Amino acid sequence: MKDTQQTAAPPAGERLRRELRPRHLRMIALGGIIGASLFVGSGAVIHTVGPAAVLSYVIGGLMVVFVMRMLGEMAAAQPTLGSFMEYARASLGGWAGFTTGWLYWYYWVGIVAFEAVVGAQILQKWMPAVPQWTFALILMVVLTATNLVSVRSFGEAEYWLASVKVACITVFLLVGTLYVIGLWPDSTGSVAHIAQDGFLAEGGFAVVHGVVIVVFSYFGAEIVTIAASESKEPAKAIATATVTVIWRVLLFFVGSVTLLVMITPWREIPYDGTSPFAAAFDRFGIPAAETIMNIVVLTAVVSVLNSGLYIASRMLFAMREHGWAPDWVGDTSRRGVPWKGILLSTALGYIAVIMSFVSPDRIFYFIINSAGAVALFLYGIIALSQIRMRSRLERESPGQLKLKMWLHPWLSWATFVCVTLVLISMAIVEDTRSQLWLSLISLAAFLAVYATVTWRQKRSLA
């Protein structure tokens, strides 16, 4: 194993290609957060919270905005492939880098399997004679091939997949606004629906419950800070992407949910797996609304699956530099693709997909839920890393601070406190309690592995 405190440059034959363009990065940033959790999951949030679900999305969105700004500050100052894993290592120590890297990899491997299963369920609605597991494996194979070809092919695929999602939300925002103010054909205006039964129809704590649910919907925007290292101007790309994603997060998520609770009385919004967006488009009088939304949701699923395979392989590649992953995951193809890292991530994804059909209530349940709180763990570590790194940069090289966190360090500490409160809320809310405990088990397991690795290194040097 290599020394965990040193960063060695990879051999020339193992360096990644810088083939991602600014347009790829913009869509990667958006594609990472716009998924089935918005198109389908927003209905469950509204059902739980009522019209005040808008507040849940605002609070969760602001938390992510602050995290992205902190991450943008660090990435613009010192762009690196490992992104927040590398910043955690440098600022907090090897234990933070190791656990952050492996938890993030584990999270995305589980998400890859989950999205493959969801995509298979959608496809089976159109071809019921074909088993779900067949569709799941087909999706995995196709997206694995896309990632193996080149980083450019990944970027192009993600660009067009994300474009479909962005186009759908843009149309919804435009048409929905016309509908609620009474300018759409056959609409009489429905702004008052947002106050039906009172804005806080389910009580104040329901808003907190909603934040616990929606915060995971935003997870994925941080992908751009890792992908930017494979662009020609990483620092500039990161600064641009993190700034633009901030207002788009609030517009797309908060704007969409606000319109949903205006267009349809909140108790009538579907939450049982049917997209509330499909119900809204149906009210607009758009034909085949449900079929259109199923296509959009499938696109969102494939997009997240595509990003998941990419980001898992790059995190392995970055961890290998510190001896935290096997050397061979750094082997690259002639086109600069870490193909062994992709195949390793895919292999475990295949296992998870198989478990979703063999043991959905035990093994697959554990895989998915044991990574449920990883987003919050990482947000907390990013906040602490930024606080420590900012102090060091201000002392040693203030010129590197090209993009600064607002109201430092107060907003950084406030974000960390909010993350802690959400974790506490997960322990209180029955629906999320098991995710928290299983995720804590995962965290403890990786910390134990790191302690063992460190002990062995020290013993070998003694």
Steps between C-alpha positions, in 0.01 A plus 500: 500500500619854431549773754159650566629854532670527160348572161692342214434591140386201297733365232459658159323196360246507779388862482144585412417694184368855531222466244200644686379836369324781692160400358555146625581625849196727516271210419688260727441742788128517423464137400642388833214653697199473268384141527203281578503639856362827359278366223344227717616546860373857533146361522588305817657812655189708429277224639707497821543875551211661315541833317787588737708246307615814320679603822660156530644536151616856574681396820652190342594700191672773699702239687619354172568848358731574793674163468554557127639847567746361755595220264534748216737712709728205572482354150568833328803556726639147464325297228570129540343173389410387852322829575343494847674170583836667442398814690384291794832313504706819485289693752379240750735205457526164326203354688270767352629451145481121519146483643374777271635331188372152579164616632447705185599207278273265696212746472526522122535126451171461688338780300610337173319181600194687627466708182543190283211335685279812471578526129413133456163554666418781255606295198295203615185714493549520123618141453347295784607167349868578564626434855614806697845359565562483124435871458712581806798311361455654154509850648812413698678357194413795273614764750814303585589498129438876478741563788762261362525668158635837620431783741376695197232235432392520863483879477298493177258240635450698820459825309208369295341302782511803729370722219178297487447549874576871488272548199214321678532715812534819295179422310326415827607829661380704201169323443437459875544873559255582220255246644498628859456865396214408266667565164502136382199377298213380725681599820339729755800564723595283798754690710276464807554121506831560680308611809239223492437372855756759610858525374629298799227241457699219664670712767841661539698182571379357171720759329803358684390150403485621141854638517622157612344353184585767244865556593586175324323621185767767462794264540707468182578863419848446647583266210605798291795579728643153429415498130659844452845350550454338158441835330764732354450781755389332824503808725301714255255217426436437869445868577248534216316174570465549875370856456241411233379186673407701810219705349390215276456271800265747664317577177446142387422340836328776696330643193368162388366398842338842549317461171398141581316606816336787312391300196343212695347495851777337703288209624430404137865493393605136432767356727484123443761477225311707243669823402325816629641670190301259281182593690580869451564462125172310479322803653663717234324285241823364355429157341688188610632687806572184699690337213705815444592521868591130511745569217642800687529303825675217312739757354565634851567149629743421219674834556558430870615146419745640245638754748516240777728270303720790400538651845557167677790415268659844541480485877676163492764649270558787744513277811754274337748791510510468880507122509136487609396299193689232304761630254334326208185721516723775362571313176369699207415413141658665199227765519578587861210311659556320835334187365581271790349745746186519287472120480552460875225752575279337239564151638374596844212681333405174325511317833273760656256474206490122538435540873206731421322200350646218713478672839321836466394519867838414651823536304378761249321691777823508700711616203266789418420614854851459640603788275189708566664765720830514310403831337469666840826348628677640194337843530620521859855399404503749210401782737772413750757459222418841355526672839845350558623544140381862479701591810811337354464667160446844654827458689713338231364594155197735501542550125360150442161600640337580167148407615410567864236361732256764618521632858784267589518331749148564631306347212739206489440424867126561457496243219678246716248559782210456254646172378530381860139597572377311194690190617337533842163536328567176312529326835164646606306435179399136489516471120867601489628357828618171349690687225689699762601199711598289200701791359675542835591130482653562156692801635630300796602214271709726274659671802593156633653404165703821498624435853605149397678625186683769698602253772642260242693780330656611826582140592666437163717811548597410858 
